[in-house]
């Protein structure tokens, strides 16, 4: 199951609905609408809605970085589904600037025995306390706050501590890190999964199939604006569009002899 969202217009207004497509074997298999302006809170309700209505369950969930969250990772694990979510920092983490940024937790040493981070200057960032926060879906996450024992006289301070809106003068500030240990663990597990050959193939097919479904509807079918108002009516129109898309897809697959093809193969390097 591969997911993709897009914003579609309602009447003469600006984009008002966050439309989600679930795609399998190039067919749209589930459609949902959300009022959330971003995707991060939409994945779990989308999958729950599928579980409530479909007689089967997809075991592999592939989505782009906009859907990544601790809540999504936890839900997928508890729901018996395997996560192939692209981490939000996946692309930027491959850049030299990111790898040389000493302010980032990823570029500091971590001592699991003492639960401390060690900065470029060899100073320790010790655990202060845990902070709990609840998102709009009701999910509660735990973030551990670490602070450097002292940043006084550190020659790397200007490169390590960012933020010009803090009321505390720079000379009095110490480096802090906010770390969700669960998110860190789940992201690493998923990163190892999506970088395998199979994970790479799934991500490539998500791009082709899920992105392609919106491209066809908006460009080939020339659908750019909803004709009705109200979420129920807009969802009904989205479902009709998905049915039309699937009929066309089936026709082209029959014509091309590809009815048994589920995934596009990776090209050999």
C-alpha atoms as an extended CHARMM CRD file, in Angstrom:
* protein
*
       269  EXT
         1         1  UNK       CA              0.0000000000        0.0000000000        0.0000000000  PROA      1               0.0000000000
         2         2  UNK       CA              1.4890000000        3.3150000000       -1.1190000000  PROA      2               0.0000000000
         3         3  UNK       CA              0.0880000000        6.6770000000       -0.0290000000  PROA      3               0.0000000000
         4         4  UNK       CA              0.1200000000       10.1360000000       -1.5450000000  PROA      4               0.0000000000
         5         5  UNK       CA             -1.7490000000       13.3550000000       -0.8360000000  PROA      5               0.0000000000
         6         6  UNK       CA             -2.7000000000       16.3760000000       -2.8420000000  PROA      6               0.0000000000
         7         7  UNK       CA             -4.6740000000       19.5530000000       -2.2540000000  PROA      7               0.0000000000
         8         8  UNK       CA             -7.6810000000       20.0530000000       -4.5020000000  PROA      8               0.0000000000
         9         9  UNK       CA             -9.6900000000       23.2170000000       -4.9010000000  PROA      9               0.0000000000
        10        10  UNK       CA            -13.2780000000       23.7680000000       -3.8270000000  PROA      10              0.0000000000
        11        11  UNK       CA            -15.2240000000       26.1440000000       -6.0380000000  PROA      11              0.0000000000
        12        12  UNK       CA            -13.3070000000       29.4000000000       -6.4790000000  PROA      12              0.0000000000
        13        13  UNK       CA            -11.5450000000       29.0900000000       -3.1280000000  PROA      13              0.0000000000
        14        14  UNK       CA             -7.9820000000       28.1430000000       -2.4040000000  PROA      14              0.0000000000
        15        15  UNK       CA             -7.1290000000       24.4590000000       -1.6830000000  PROA      15              0.0000000000
        16        16  UNK       CA             -9.4710000000       23.2930000000        1.0560000000  PROA      16              0.0000000000
        17        17  UNK       CA             -9.1070000000       19.5280000000        1.2580000000  PROA      17              0.0000000000
        18        18  UNK       CA             -6.1320000000       17.2640000000        1.7710000000  PROA      18              0.0000000000
        19        19  UNK       CA             -6.9460000000       14.3060000000       -0.4880000000  PROA      19              0.0000000000
        20        20  UNK       CA             -5.2410000000       10.9830000000        0.2330000000  PROA      20              0.0000000000
        21        21  UNK       CA             -4.8200000000        8.1070000000       -2.2380000000  PROA      21              0.0000000000
        22        22  UNK       CA             -3.9110000000        4.5860000000       -1.2030000000  PROA      22              0.0000000000
        23        23  UNK       CA             -2.5520000000        2.7860000000       -4.2810000000  PROA      23              0.0000000000
        24        24  UNK       CA             -1.8320000000       -0.9050000000       -4.8650000000  PROA      24              0.0000000000
        25        25  UNK       CA             -0.6990000000       -2.4850000000       -8.1590000000  PROA      25              0.0000000000
        26        26  UNK       CA             -1.3540000000        0.9060000000       -9.8280000000  PROA      26              0.0000000000
        27        27  UNK       CA             -5.0180000000        0.9280000000       -8.7480000000  PROA      27              0.0000000000
        28        28  UNK       CA             -6.4670000000        3.3910000000       -6.2390000000  PROA      28              0.0000000000
        29        29  UNK       CA             -7.7220000000        1.1320000000       -3.4670000000  PROA      29              0.0000000000
        30        30  UNK       CA             -8.6810000000        3.7240000000       -0.8370000000  PROA      30              0.0000000000
        31        31  UNK       CA             -9.5250000000        7.4170000000       -0.7630000000  PROA      31              0.0000000000
        32        32  UNK       CA             -9.8250000000        9.7800000000        2.1740000000  PROA      32              0.0000000000
        33        33  UNK       CA            -10.2260000000       13.5050000000        2.7810000000  PROA      33              0.0000000000
        34        34  UNK       CA             -8.7400000000       15.4920000000        5.6130000000  PROA      34              0.0000000000
        35        35  UNK       CA             -8.8380000000       19.0910000000        6.7500000000  PROA      35              0.0000000000
        36        36  UNK       CA             -5.2660000000       18.8900000000        8.0520000000  PROA      36              0.0000000000
        37        37  UNK       CA             -2.9740000000       21.1850000000        6.0540000000  PROA      37              0.0000000000
        38        38  UNK       CA             -0.0870000000       18.7050000000        6.3620000000  PROA      38              0.0000000000
        39        39  UNK       CA              0.1460000000       14.9170000000        6.1110000000  PROA      39              0.0000000000
        40        40  UNK       CA              1.7200000000       14.0930000000        9.4640000000  PROA      40              0.0000000000
        41        41  UNK       CA             -1.6300000000       13.5790000000       11.2590000000  PROA      41              0.0000000000
        42        42  UNK       CA             -3.4450000000       11.8690000000        8.3830000000  PROA      42              0.0000000000
        43        43  UNK       CA             -1.7640000000        8.4570000000        8.1280000000  PROA      43              0.0000000000
        44        44  UNK       CA             -3.1640000000        6.8130000000       11.2580000000  PROA      44              0.0000000000
        45        45  UNK       CA             -6.8270000000        7.8530000000       10.6310000000  PROA      45              0.0000000000
        46        46  UNK       CA             -6.4270000000        6.7460000000        6.9970000000  PROA      46              0.0000000000
        47        47  UNK       CA             -5.2360000000        3.2650000000        7.9990000000  PROA      47              0.0000000000
        48        48  UNK       CA             -7.8650000000        2.9190000000       10.7230000000  PROA      48              0.0000000000
        49        49  UNK       CA            -10.5730000000        3.7510000000        8.1890000000  PROA      49              0.0000000000
        50        50  UNK       CA             -9.2220000000        1.0610000000        5.8710000000  PROA      50              0.0000000000
        51        51  UNK       CA             -9.2040000000       -1.5130000000        8.6780000000  PROA      51              0.0000000000
        52        52  UNK       CA            -12.8360000000       -0.7030000000        9.4570000000  PROA      52              0.0000000000
        53        53  UNK       CA            -14.0470000000       -1.2670000000        5.8940000000  PROA      53              0.0000000000
        54        54  UNK       CA            -11.7200000000       -3.6510000000        4.0410000000  PROA      54              0.0000000000
        55        55  UNK       CA            -11.8590000000       -7.4480000000        4.5490000000  PROA      55              0.0000000000
        56        56  UNK       CA             -8.0500000000       -7.6610000000        4.4850000000  PROA      56              0.0000000000
        57        57  UNK       CA             -5.0500000000       -5.7170000000        5.7530000000  PROA      57              0.0000000000
        58        58  UNK       CA             -1.9920000000       -4.4470000000        3.9220000000  PROA      58              0.0000000000
        59        59  UNK       CA              1.1530000000       -5.6180000000        5.6840000000  PROA      59              0.0000000000
        60        60  UNK       CA              3.5890000000       -3.1480000000        4.1180000000  PROA      60              0.0000000000
        61        61  UNK       CA              2.8890000000        0.5790000000        4.2660000000  PROA      61              0.0000000000
        62        62  UNK       CA              4.9840000000        2.8350000000        2.0260000000  PROA      62              0.0000000000
        63        63  UNK       CA              4.7200000000        6.6180000000        2.3080000000  PROA      63              0.0000000000
        64        64  UNK       CA              6.8660000000        9.6870000000        1.7730000000  PROA      64              0.0000000000
        65        65  UNK       CA              8.5340000000       11.8020000000        4.4400000000  PROA      65              0.0000000000
        66        66  UNK       CA              5.5000000000       14.0010000000        5.0530000000  PROA      66              0.0000000000
        67        67  UNK       CA              3.7510000000       11.1330000000        6.8470000000  PROA      67              0.0000000000
        68        68  UNK       CA              6.5840000000       10.2620000000        9.2200000000  PROA      68              0.0000000000
        69        69  UNK       CA              5.8400000000       10.6090000000       12.9370000000  PROA      69              0.0000000000
        70        70  UNK       CA              6.3420000000        8.7020000000       16.1460000000  PROA      70              0.0000000000
        71        71  UNK       CA              2.5990000000        8.1020000000       16.2880000000  PROA      71              0.0000000000
        72        72  UNK       CA              2.6670000000        6.5010000000       12.8240000000  PROA      72              0.0000000000
        73        73  UNK       CA              5.5960000000        4.2350000000       13.7130000000  PROA      73              0.0000000000
        74        74  UNK       CA              3.9430000000        3.0560000000       16.9250000000  PROA      74              0.0000000000
        75        75  UNK       CA              0.5600000000        2.4870000000       15.2840000000  PROA      75              0.0000000000
        76        76  UNK       CA              2.0430000000        0.4330000000       12.4460000000  PROA      76              0.0000000000
        77        77  UNK       CA              3.9790000000       -1.7550000000       14.8540000000  PROA      77              0.0000000000
        78        78  UNK       CA              0.9680000000       -2.3280000000       17.0990000000  PROA      78              0.0000000000
        79        79  UNK       CA             -1.2310000000       -2.9600000000       14.0600000000  PROA      79              0.0000000000
        80        80  UNK       CA              1.0680000000       -5.6940000000       12.7430000000  PROA      80              0.0000000000
        81        81  UNK       CA              2.1580000000       -3.6620000000        9.7020000000  PROA      81              0.0000000000
        82        82  UNK       CA              5.6790000000       -3.0250000000        8.4400000000  PROA      82              0.0000000000
        83        83  UNK       CA              6.7640000000        0.5780000000        8.0440000000  PROA      83              0.0000000000
        84        84  UNK       CA              8.4230000000        1.8820000000        4.8920000000  PROA      84              0.0000000000
        85        85  UNK       CA              8.0980000000        5.5660000000        5.7620000000  PROA      85              0.0000000000
        86        86  UNK       CA             10.7840000000        7.8230000000        4.3900000000  PROA      86              0.0000000000
        87        87  UNK       CA             12.4350000000        9.7760000000        7.2450000000  PROA      87              0.0000000000
        88        88  UNK       CA             11.9710000000       13.5370000000        7.0600000000  PROA      88              0.0000000000
        89        89  UNK       CA             15.7270000000       14.0880000000        7.1890000000  PROA      89              0.0000000000
        90        90  UNK       CA             16.5410000000       11.3640000000        4.6350000000  PROA      90              0.0000000000
        91        91  UNK       CA             17.5990000000       13.6000000000        1.7390000000  PROA      91              0.0000000000
        92        92  UNK       CA             19.2950000000       16.3300000000        3.7460000000  PROA      92              0.0000000000
        93        93  UNK       CA             21.1960000000       13.7790000000        5.8550000000  PROA      93              0.0000000000
        94        94  UNK       CA             23.1660000000       12.7820000000        2.7540000000  PROA      94              0.0000000000
        95        95  UNK       CA             24.5920000000       16.2950000000        2.2780000000  PROA      95              0.0000000000
        96        96  UNK       CA             28.0320000000       17.3760000000        3.4630000000  PROA      96              0.0000000000
        97        97  UNK       CA             26.5650000000       20.3870000000        5.2550000000  PROA      97              0.0000000000
        98        98  UNK       CA             24.3560000000       18.1170000000        7.3760000000  PROA      98              0.0000000000
        99        99  UNK       CA             27.1430000000       15.6790000000        8.2280000000  PROA      99              0.0000000000
       100       100  UNK       CA             29.4430000000       18.5460000000        9.2720000000  PROA      100             0.0000000000
       101       101  UNK       CA             26.8380000000       20.3650000000       11.3690000000  PROA      101             0.0000000000
       102       102  UNK       CA             28.1610000000       19.9590000000       14.9320000000  PROA      102             0.0000000000
       103       103  UNK       CA             24.9150000000       21.2530000000       16.4370000000  PROA      103             0.0000000000
       104       104  UNK       CA             22.9810000000       18.1420000000       15.3880000000  PROA      104             0.0000000000
       105       105  UNK       CA             22.4430000000       15.2100000000       17.7040000000  PROA      105             0.0000000000
       106       106  UNK       CA             23.2800000000       12.8140000000       14.8740000000  PROA      106             0.0000000000
       107       107  UNK       CA             26.8260000000       14.2020000000       14.7310000000  PROA      107             0.0000000000
       108       108  UNK       CA             27.4970000000       13.8390000000       18.4540000000  PROA      108             0.0000000000
       109       109  UNK       CA             28.7300000000       10.7590000000       20.2820000000  PROA      109             0.0000000000
       110       110  UNK       CA             26.2360000000        9.0080000000       22.5340000000  PROA      110             0.0000000000
       111       111  UNK       CA             27.0830000000        6.9590000000       25.6220000000  PROA      111             0.0000000000
       112       112  UNK       CA             24.1730000000        4.5520000000       26.2680000000  PROA      112             0.0000000000
       113       113  UNK       CA             25.5310000000        3.5150000000       29.6880000000  PROA      113             0.0000000000
       114       114  UNK       CA             25.4270000000        7.0310000000       31.1240000000  PROA      114             0.0000000000
       115       115  UNK       CA             22.7000000000        8.3040000000       28.7750000000  PROA      115             0.0000000000
       116       116  UNK       CA             24.8260000000       11.2850000000       27.7560000000  PROA      116             0.0000000000
       117       117  UNK       CA             25.7890000000       12.9950000000       24.5080000000  PROA      117             0.0000000000
       118       118  UNK       CA             29.3220000000       14.2360000000       23.9320000000  PROA      118             0.0000000000
       119       119  UNK       CA             29.8130000000       17.3100000000       21.7550000000  PROA      119             0.0000000000
       120       120  UNK       CA             32.6470000000       18.1850000000       19.3730000000  PROA      120             0.0000000000
       121       121  UNK       CA             34.5370000000       19.8750000000       22.1970000000  PROA      121             0.0000000000
       122       122  UNK       CA             34.3050000000       16.7620000000       24.3960000000  PROA      122             0.0000000000
       123       123  UNK       CA             31.7830000000       18.2240000000       26.8290000000  PROA      123             0.0000000000
       124       124  UNK       CA             28.8700000000       16.1730000000       28.1130000000  PROA      124             0.0000000000
       125       125  UNK       CA             25.2060000000       16.8750000000       27.5690000000  PROA      125             0.0000000000
       126       126  UNK       CA             23.4340000000       15.2630000000       30.5120000000  PROA      126             0.0000000000
       127       127  UNK       CA             19.8140000000       14.2740000000       30.8310000000  PROA      127             0.0000000000
       128       128  UNK       CA             17.6890000000       16.8540000000       32.6520000000  PROA      128             0.0000000000
       129       129  UNK       CA             14.0940000000       15.6180000000       32.4700000000  PROA      129             0.0000000000
       130       130  UNK       CA             11.4040000000       14.0570000000       30.2780000000  PROA      130             0.0000000000
       131       131  UNK       CA              8.7070000000       16.1930000000       28.6780000000  PROA      131             0.0000000000
       132       132  UNK       CA              5.3540000000       14.8170000000       27.5060000000  PROA      132             0.0000000000
       133       133  UNK       CA              3.2370000000       16.3070000000       24.7360000000  PROA      133             0.0000000000
       134       134  UNK       CA             -0.0590000000       15.3500000000       23.0880000000  PROA      134             0.0000000000
       135       135  UNK       CA             -0.8780000000       15.9230000000       19.4300000000  PROA      135             0.0000000000
       136       136  UNK       CA             -4.3010000000       16.6150000000       17.9160000000  PROA      136             0.0000000000
       137       137  UNK       CA             -4.9230000000       12.8820000000       17.4640000000  PROA      137             0.0000000000
       138       138  UNK       CA             -4.4410000000       12.3710000000       21.2060000000  PROA      138             0.0000000000
       139       139  UNK       CA             -1.0810000000       10.5830000000       20.9040000000  PROA      139             0.0000000000
       140       140  UNK       CA              1.3100000000       11.3020000000       23.7820000000  PROA      140             0.0000000000
       141       141  UNK       CA              5.0400000000       11.3630000000       23.0280000000  PROA      141             0.0000000000
       142       142  UNK       CA              7.9590000000       11.5540000000       25.4360000000  PROA      142             0.0000000000
       143       143  UNK       CA             10.9170000000       13.8300000000       24.7290000000  PROA      143             0.0000000000
       144       144  UNK       CA             14.0950000000       13.7270000000       26.8120000000  PROA      144             0.0000000000
       145       145  UNK       CA             15.8600000000       17.0530000000       27.3500000000  PROA      145             0.0000000000
       146       146  UNK       CA             19.6690000000       17.0850000000       27.5580000000  PROA      146             0.0000000000
       147       147  UNK       CA             21.8390000000       20.0720000000       28.4710000000  PROA      147             0.0000000000
       148       148  UNK       CA             25.5730000000       20.6570000000       28.3150000000  PROA      148             0.0000000000
       149       149  UNK       CA             27.2700000000       20.8670000000       31.6860000000  PROA      149             0.0000000000
       150       150  UNK       CA             28.8760000000       24.1620000000       30.5860000000  PROA      150             0.0000000000
       151       151  UNK       CA             29.4140000000       25.9050000000       27.2550000000  PROA      151             0.0000000000
       152       152  UNK       CA             31.4620000000       28.7140000000       28.7690000000  PROA      152             0.0000000000
       153       153  UNK       CA             34.5820000000       29.4640000000       26.7410000000  PROA      153             0.0000000000
       154       154  UNK       CA             33.7560000000       26.8900000000       24.0440000000  PROA      154             0.0000000000
       155       155  UNK       CA             35.2620000000       27.9280000000       20.6780000000  PROA      155             0.0000000000
       156       156  UNK       CA             32.4390000000       26.1120000000       18.8060000000  PROA      156             0.0000000000
       157       157  UNK       CA             29.5770000000       27.7970000000       20.6260000000  PROA      157             0.0000000000
       158       158  UNK       CA             28.4220000000       30.0260000000       17.7540000000  PROA      158             0.0000000000
       159       159  UNK       CA             28.2490000000       27.0140000000       15.4180000000  PROA      159             0.0000000000
       160       160  UNK       CA             26.5950000000       24.7340000000       17.9770000000  PROA      160             0.0000000000
       161       161  UNK       CA             23.9040000000       26.9530000000       19.5240000000  PROA      161             0.0000000000
       162       162  UNK       CA             21.4000000000       28.4920000000       17.1190000000  PROA      162             0.0000000000
       163       163  UNK       CA             18.3750000000       30.7130000000       17.5690000000  PROA      163             0.0000000000
       164       164  UNK       CA             18.4120000000       34.4780000000       17.7760000000  PROA      164             0.0000000000
       165       165  UNK       CA             15.0440000000       34.8430000000       19.5230000000  PROA      165             0.0000000000
       166       166  UNK       CA             16.1510000000       33.5070000000       22.9020000000  PROA      166             0.0000000000
       167       167  UNK       CA             16.0300000000       36.1080000000       25.6720000000  PROA      167             0.0000000000
       168       168  UNK       CA             19.0630000000       34.5910000000       27.3950000000  PROA      168             0.0000000000
       169       169  UNK       CA             22.3250000000       36.1900000000       26.1770000000  PROA      169             0.0000000000
       170       170  UNK       CA             24.5260000000       33.8770000000       24.0950000000  PROA      170             0.0000000000
       171       171  UNK       CA             27.3470000000       33.9690000000       26.6550000000  PROA      171             0.0000000000
       172       172  UNK       CA             24.9880000000       32.5650000000       29.3180000000  PROA      172             0.0000000000
       173       173  UNK       CA             23.4040000000       29.8540000000       27.1810000000  PROA      173             0.0000000000
       174       174  UNK       CA             24.2160000000       26.1380000000       27.2280000000  PROA      174             0.0000000000
       175       175  UNK       CA             23.5450000000       23.6650000000       24.4100000000  PROA      175             0.0000000000
       176       176  UNK       CA             20.2890000000       21.7240000000       24.7380000000  PROA      176             0.0000000000
       177       177  UNK       CA             18.9550000000       18.7190000000       22.8530000000  PROA      177             0.0000000000
       178       178  UNK       CA             15.3650000000       17.4870000000       22.6830000000  PROA      178             0.0000000000
       179       179  UNK       CA             15.3880000000       13.7840000000       21.8590000000  PROA      179             0.0000000000
       180       180  UNK       CA             12.5160000000       11.3490000000       21.4240000000  PROA      180             0.0000000000
       181       181  UNK       CA             14.2630000000        8.0440000000       22.0800000000  PROA      181             0.0000000000
       182       182  UNK       CA             11.3790000000        6.0270000000       20.6590000000  PROA      182             0.0000000000
       183       183  UNK       CA             11.2940000000        8.1240000000       17.4890000000  PROA      183             0.0000000000
       184       184  UNK       CA             15.0560000000        7.7890000000       17.1550000000  PROA      184             0.0000000000
       185       185  UNK       CA             14.8320000000        3.9990000000       17.4380000000  PROA      185             0.0000000000
       186       186  UNK       CA             11.9090000000        3.5880000000       15.0230000000  PROA      186             0.0000000000
       187       187  UNK       CA             13.4550000000        5.9270000000       12.4590000000  PROA      187             0.0000000000
       188       188  UNK       CA             16.6900000000        3.9430000000       12.4660000000  PROA      188             0.0000000000
       189       189  UNK       CA             14.8320000000        0.6350000000       12.0710000000  PROA      189             0.0000000000
       190       190  UNK       CA             12.8390000000        2.0230000000        9.1550000000  PROA      190             0.0000000000
       191       191  UNK       CA             15.9130000000        3.5890000000        7.5590000000  PROA      191             0.0000000000
       192       192  UNK       CA             17.5910000000        0.1780000000        7.4750000000  PROA      192             0.0000000000
       193       193  UNK       CA             14.4510000000       -1.2930000000        5.9190000000  PROA      193             0.0000000000
       194       194  UNK       CA             13.9270000000        1.2810000000        3.1550000000  PROA      194             0.0000000000
       195       195  UNK       CA             17.5570000000        1.2120000000        2.0270000000  PROA      195             0.0000000000
       196       196  UNK       CA             17.4690000000       -2.5010000000        1.1800000000  PROA      196             0.0000000000
       197       197  UNK       CA             16.9450000000       -3.4610000000       -2.4640000000  PROA      197             0.0000000000
       198       198  UNK       CA             13.3350000000       -4.3790000000       -1.7520000000  PROA      198             0.0000000000
       199       199  UNK       CA             12.7480000000       -1.1660000000        0.1950000000  PROA      199             0.0000000000
       200       200  UNK       CA             14.2280000000        0.8580000000       -2.6580000000  PROA      200             0.0000000000
       201       201  UNK       CA             11.9010000000       -0.8980000000       -5.0990000000  PROA      201             0.0000000000
       202       202  UNK       CA              8.8730000000       -0.1330000000       -2.9250000000  PROA      202             0.0000000000
       203       203  UNK       CA              9.8170000000        3.5350000000       -2.6490000000  PROA      203             0.0000000000
       204       204  UNK       CA             10.3240000000        3.7760000000       -6.4020000000  PROA      204             0.0000000000
       205       205  UNK       CA              6.9020000000        2.2330000000       -7.0040000000  PROA      205             0.0000000000
       206       206  UNK       CA              5.2920000000        4.6040000000       -4.5110000000  PROA      206             0.0000000000
       207       207  UNK       CA              6.6170000000        7.4920000000       -6.5270000000  PROA      207             0.0000000000
       208       208  UNK       CA              5.4320000000        6.0040000000       -9.8180000000  PROA      208             0.0000000000
       209       209  UNK       CA              2.0440000000        4.7240000000       -8.7010000000  PROA      209             0.0000000000
       210       210  UNK       CA              0.8200000000        7.1210000000       -6.0290000000  PROA      210             0.0000000000
       211       211  UNK       CA              2.2100000000       10.2770000000       -7.5930000000  PROA      211             0.0000000000
       212       212  UNK       CA              1.0180000000        9.0250000000      -10.9620000000  PROA      212             0.0000000000
       213       213  UNK       CA             -2.5860000000        8.6790000000       -9.8080000000  PROA      213             0.0000000000
       214       214  UNK       CA             -2.7820000000       12.4140000000       -9.0860000000  PROA      214             0.0000000000
       215       215  UNK       CA             -0.9380000000       13.2980000000      -12.2900000000  PROA      215             0.0000000000
       216       216  UNK       CA             -3.4380000000       11.3770000000      -14.4060000000  PROA      216             0.0000000000
       217       217  UNK       CA             -6.5070000000       12.7820000000      -12.6400000000  PROA      217             0.0000000000
       218       218  UNK       CA             -5.2890000000       16.3810000000      -12.7310000000  PROA      218             0.0000000000
       219       219  UNK       CA             -3.5900000000       16.4300000000      -16.1360000000  PROA      219             0.0000000000
       220       220  UNK       CA             -5.0140000000       13.6460000000      -18.3320000000  PROA      220             0.0000000000
       221       221  UNK       CA             -8.5370000000       13.8120000000      -16.8770000000  PROA      221             0.0000000000
       222       222  UNK       CA             -8.2410000000       17.6040000000      -16.5080000000  PROA      222             0.0000000000
       223       223  UNK       CA             -9.8080000000       17.6260000000      -13.0510000000  PROA      223             0.0000000000
       224       224  UNK       CA             -8.6950000000       20.7140000000      -11.1390000000  PROA      224             0.0000000000
       225       225  UNK       CA            -11.7090000000       21.7980000000       -9.1040000000  PROA      225             0.0000000000
       226       226  UNK       CA            -14.4730000000       20.1180000000       -7.1270000000  PROA      226             0.0000000000
       227       227  UNK       CA            -17.9920000000       20.7840000000       -8.3440000000  PROA      227             0.0000000000
       228       228  UNK       CA            -19.7160000000       20.4090000000       -4.9780000000  PROA      228             0.0000000000
       229       229  UNK       CA            -19.4020000000       21.7270000000       -1.4450000000  PROA      229             0.0000000000
       230       230  UNK       CA            -19.1990000000       19.7780000000        1.7870000000  PROA      230             0.0000000000
       231       231  UNK       CA            -16.7870000000       17.0080000000        2.7090000000  PROA      231             0.0000000000
       232       232  UNK       CA            -19.2820000000       14.2010000000        2.0660000000  PROA      232             0.0000000000
       233       233  UNK       CA            -19.9940000000       15.4100000000       -1.4740000000  PROA      233             0.0000000000
       234       234  UNK       CA            -16.3230000000       16.0290000000       -2.2230000000  PROA      234             0.0000000000
       235       235  UNK       CA            -15.4210000000       12.5430000000       -0.9860000000  PROA      235             0.0000000000
       236       236  UNK       CA            -18.1180000000       11.0260000000       -3.2070000000  PROA      236             0.0000000000
       237       237  UNK       CA            -16.7350000000       12.8530000000       -6.2210000000  PROA      237             0.0000000000
       238       238  UNK       CA            -13.2130000000       11.7220000000       -5.3410000000  PROA      238             0.0000000000
       239       239  UNK       CA            -14.3940000000        8.1010000000       -5.2030000000  PROA      239             0.0000000000
       240       240  UNK       CA            -16.0450000000        8.4200000000       -8.6330000000  PROA      240             0.0000000000
       241       241  UNK       CA            -12.8200000000        9.8330000000      -10.0420000000  PROA      241             0.0000000000
       242       242  UNK       CA            -10.8890000000        6.9280000000       -8.5090000000  PROA      242             0.0000000000
       243       243  UNK       CA            -13.2800000000        4.4210000000      -10.1070000000  PROA      243             0.0000000000
       244       244  UNK       CA            -12.8310000000        6.0870000000      -13.5050000000  PROA      244             0.0000000000
       245       245  UNK       CA             -9.0710000000        6.0710000000      -13.0260000000  PROA      245             0.0000000000
       246       246  UNK       CA             -9.1060000000        2.3450000000      -12.1530000000  PROA      246             0.0000000000
       247       247  UNK       CA            -11.2070000000        1.4580000000      -15.2080000000  PROA      247             0.0000000000
       248       248  UNK       CA             -8.7420000000        3.2750000000      -17.4450000000  PROA      248             0.0000000000
       249       249  UNK       CA             -5.8210000000        1.6060000000      -15.7020000000  PROA      249             0.0000000000
       250       250  UNK       CA             -7.3550000000       -1.8440000000      -16.1320000000  PROA      250             0.0000000000
       251       251  UNK       CA             -7.9600000000       -1.1440000000      -19.8410000000  PROA      251             0.0000000000
       252       252  UNK       CA             -4.3500000000       -0.0920000000      -20.4150000000  PROA      252             0.0000000000
       253       253  UNK       CA             -3.0540000000       -3.0820000000      -18.4720000000  PROA      253             0.0000000000
       254       254  UNK       CA             -5.1450000000       -5.4730000000      -20.5710000000  PROA      254             0.0000000000
       255       255  UNK       CA             -3.9660000000       -3.8040000000      -23.7710000000  PROA      255             0.0000000000
       256       256  UNK       CA             -0.3480000000       -4.0460000000      -22.6660000000  PROA      256             0.0000000000
       257       257  UNK       CA             -0.5570000000       -7.5500000000      -21.2200000000  PROA      257             0.0000000000
       258       258  UNK       CA              0.3970000000       -6.3120000000      -17.7360000000  PROA      258             0.0000000000
       259       259  UNK       CA             -2.6080000000       -7.4280000000      -15.6740000000  PROA      259             0.0000000000
       260       260  UNK       CA             -0.4280000000       -9.5910000000      -13.4500000000  PROA      260             0.0000000000
       261       261  UNK       CA              2.1950000000       -6.9150000000      -12.7900000000  PROA      261             0.0000000000
       262       262  UNK       CA              2.2030000000       -5.4450000000       -9.2810000000  PROA      262             0.0000000000
       263       263  UNK       CA              5.5850000000       -3.7340000000       -9.0000000000  PROA      263             0.0000000000
       264       264  UNK       CA              7.9120000000       -2.1160000000      -11.5070000000  PROA      264             0.0000000000
       265       265  UNK       CA             11.3200000000       -3.7510000000      -11.3670000000  PROA      265             0.0000000000
       266       266  UNK       CA             14.4310000000       -1.7920000000      -10.4710000000  PROA      266             0.0000000000
       267       267  UNK       CA             16.7540000000       -1.1320000000      -13.3670000000  PROA      267             0.0000000000
       268       268  UNK       CA             20.0230000000       -3.0280000000      -13.1520000000  PROA      268             0.0000000000
       269       269  UNK       CA             22.9670000000       -0.6910000000      -12.6140000000  PROA      269             0.0000000000
